[in-house]
């Protein structure tokens, strides 16, 4: 780690090192690469700051603990900076990040000092809020444990199908959806394009022949799983078909061959649903699964709380007036 302080400026780098300390300067031994970074940091600081101060060592509550900043009796220790510093940062980025972190810490501590000395004891008493927050955390932790221990997370396809049918009006599309396959071949590969056209001209169309062909010739763009639903505009981000009216195009087209300056494209639509129609079950399965789980959680917790209440009432654990 390299740490250098100058009125809130610092650089921290990860490394195994030895710390040599003098009355005004802390020297950190490390690899040549880290030392070069350290030298760069020193150069930046020497040439950009009017005055300079180095690492301090607190001899109070934490003897020999180096710190980067102090506000009254509050210290920002270098160990805290090390824990907060993001990894894989350049020397320059570390310098910038640490300077900002220290400056913000100092501002916060100064403002906090003012708050403590200007608010009355009553205004500083947050006991009820802290107790309420603690209780909410305890309840949240216990609810999670109960869910992990008791919740049935297995959801059958029959249950998903039933939920879909009972709540069909909740599954109206706001985007066009399609089942599709597509291919993109380099525009200047005329022989490959010609051979591929022979495959798609066959009846019936062989998806396996298309897929094998694209694998053999390492075609850069291809997708052949026609069981999956996709939003049509997402497909158009991959296959740049130009259409002013996607709904009309889907109604009257099933396939399209076209080119741009980079690729020759083949797009085949095997099924589609237009927006405002009911969404396909396959597209909504995961959403339904999550909804069922949420409802199960709510029912489970409600039942557990009711059982706890009923048992406590029988045992006379509480009184209500």
N, C-alpha and C positions, 0 to 999 in steps of 0.2 A: 504494500500500500504506500502510495506517496501522498503526503498531506502537506500543504503549504498554505499559510494563512497570511492575508494582507487586507486588513479592514474588511473581513468577510469574504475574501477571495481564497479559494482552496482548490487543490487537485488531489484526487484520491484514485489510486490504481491498485489493483489486486496483485500481490506478489508475496513470496517469502522474503523477509528482509531482516536486517539488524538495525536497531535504532541507536545512534550515537548522539548524545545530548550535551550541549554546552549551555552557557548562561543565556545566550540570545538566539541560538540557532540549533535546530534539530536536523541532523543529516541522516538520510535513509539509504542504506546500502541495498542494492538489488541487482537485477540483471542489467547488462549494458543498455538493452532497449528501454527498460524502465528508467534508468538513469538519464538517458537522452531525453526522455519525456519530462523528467524532473528538471533538467537543465533548460528545456524549452519553457516550462512553467516559470522558472526563475527569471528567464529573460523577459517573458511577457510582463511579469509583475514589476521587474526593475525598470522597465521602459514605459509602463503605463500608470504607475502609482506615484504620487508625490512623496508619500512616506510609507514605511514598511514595518510590519511587526510580525513576529513569527509565532510558532506554537507556544502556548502557555501550559504550565503544569500547576494544577491546583494542589495546594498542600493542606486543604481543609478536609472535608468529609471523605474524599477519595484521594488519598496521598499519591502523588506522582501520576495522577491521571491527567493526560493532556486534554485541553479543551480549546475550541475554536472561537468561542464567544462567551461573554458573561454579561448579564443584566442584573444589577444588584447582587443578590445571593443565588441567582439561578445560572447554571452553567450548561452550555451545549458541548458535550464531550465528543471527541473525535470518534470514539467507538459508536456513538449514535449516528454520526454522519456515515460511517462505514456501512452500518446496517441499512441505511436508507438509500445509499448511492446505487442507482441502476447499474446492472452489469453491462459489459461490452460497450463501454463508452470510450471515445477518444479522449486524449488529454485535454483538448480544447473544450469538448463537451462537458467533461468532468469539472473543469474550471468554471464554466458558465453555470452549470447546475448547482455546484456547491456555493458559489457566490450568492445566487438567488435564494437558496435554502437558508443560508445563514442570515441574510438580510430579512427574510420573512420571519424567521424565528425571533430575531431581535425586535422587530416591530410588534410581533404578537406579545412578547414578554413585557415590553414597555407599556402596551395598551392594557395587558392583564394587570400590571402593577397599579396603573391608574384606576382600574375597575375595583380592585381590592381595597384601595385606600379612599375611594369616593362613594362606595355603596355601604349602606348600613348593614349591621349584622343580620337583620331580618331580610333585607334584600339579597344577601348572600346565602341564605339558608335554602338549599334545594333538596332537603331531606325527603319531602313527599314525592317530588318528581323522580329522584334517584331510586326511591323505594318502588315506585310504580314501574320504572324502567327495568329494575332488577326482576320484579315479579313477571313482567312480560317476557323477559329472556328465559326465566325458569319455566314458564308455561310453554313457550315455544320449544325449548329443549325436550321437555317431557312429552309433548305432543308428537314430536319427531320420533322419539323412542317408541312410543305406543304404535305409531304408524309402521315403523320398521318391524316391530314384533308381531303385529296383528293384521296388517292389511294384506288382503288377497290381491295380488297384482296380475294374476292370470285372467285374460279376457278372451273369450272365444270369438270366433268369426261369426257365430250365430248371434251372440250378444251385440256385436258391432252392427250386423245387418238389421237387427231388430231396432236398435237405437236410430239408425239411419232412416228407416221407414217411419218410425214414430215422430221424428223431428225433421222430416224432409224439407219443410219450409225454411229451416235454418241453413240449408245448403244450396243457396242460389248463387250461381256464378256471377262475378263482376268482371270476369275476363274470359276470352275465348280459350278453349282448351283443345288439345289434339293428341292423338296417338300418331307417331310419325317415325320415319327413318330418313336419313339424309346422308349425302356423300359430297365431299369436295375434293376435286383432283386438280393438280397444277394445270393452269390454263394452257401452258405450252407443251403438255404431255399428250399430244394428239393421238398417238398410238394407244396409250392406256385408256384414254377417253373413248376411243372407237371400240376397243375390246369390251369396255364396261357397258357401252350402249347395246352391244349384242346380248349381254346377260339380261338386262332389264327389258329387252324386247321379247324374251321368251314368255310363253304362257304354259302353266302358271308361273308367276314370278318366284324365283328361288332365293330366299333370304340367305340361306347357307352359302350358295354360290357367290352371292354378292360379298358376304363377309370374308370368305376365303380369298376372293380376288383382292379385296382391299388390304388384307393382311400380307399377301404375297408381294404386292407392289407398294407396301408401306404408304398407303393413301393417307394424307395428313388429317382429313376431316371425315369422320364416319360415325354413325350410330344406327343400330339395327334392332333394338329391343322395342317391339311394337306393342308390348303389354303395358307400358308405362304412359301415364297422362302427363302432359306438360302444358304450361301456358304458352299460347301461340306467339305472343310477343317475345317470350324468352327464346323461342326457336329462331325468330327473326333476327335476334341479336347475333346468332351464329351463322345462319343462312340468310344473306342480305336480300331477300325477296322484296321487290318494290311493289307495294299495293296501297292505294288510297282508301280502300274499303276491305279490310280483312274478312269481315263477315260475309260479304258478297263473294269474295275470292274462295272462301272455304265452301260455300254452297255449290259453286260451279266448277271447282277444280279438285283433282285428286293428286296430280303430280305436276312437276314443273322442272324443266331443264333450262338453265341460263348461265351466263358467264359474267365475270367482271375482269379487271385487269390481272388478277392473281389466280383465280380458280374457276373451274367449270363445276357447276352445282347440279345435284339431283335431289329433289325433295318429293317425298311421297307421304300423303296423309291417309292413314288407314281408318281413322275414326275422328269425329270432332263433336264438340258441344259448344254452342254459341253462348255468349254472356246473356244473363237473365234466364237461362235454362237451369235445370237442376244439376248440381255438380255430380260427377261420377263418384260412386262409393269408393273406388280405389284411390281417388285423390283425397278423400276425406277420412280415410281409415285412421291415420295417426292422430288427427284432431279429435276424432270420436273416442279413441283409446284414452287420450289424455283427459277428456271430459268425464268419461266414466270413472277414471281413477280419482279425479277431484271429488266427484260425488260420493264415491266410496269412502274417501278420507273424511268428508264432512259427516257422513252417516256414522262411521266408526267412532269418531270423537264425540258426536252427539250421544250415542248409545253409552259410551264409557262414562261420560259426565253424568248422564241420567242415573246409571247404576251406582256411581259413587254417591250421588245425592240421596238416592233411595236407601242405600245401606246406612248412610250417616243418619238419616231420619229415623230409621228403625232403631238404631243404637243410641239415639238421643245425643248425638255428637254436637248438634247445634240447636240453637233456639231462635225463633223468629217471633217478633212482637208486633 
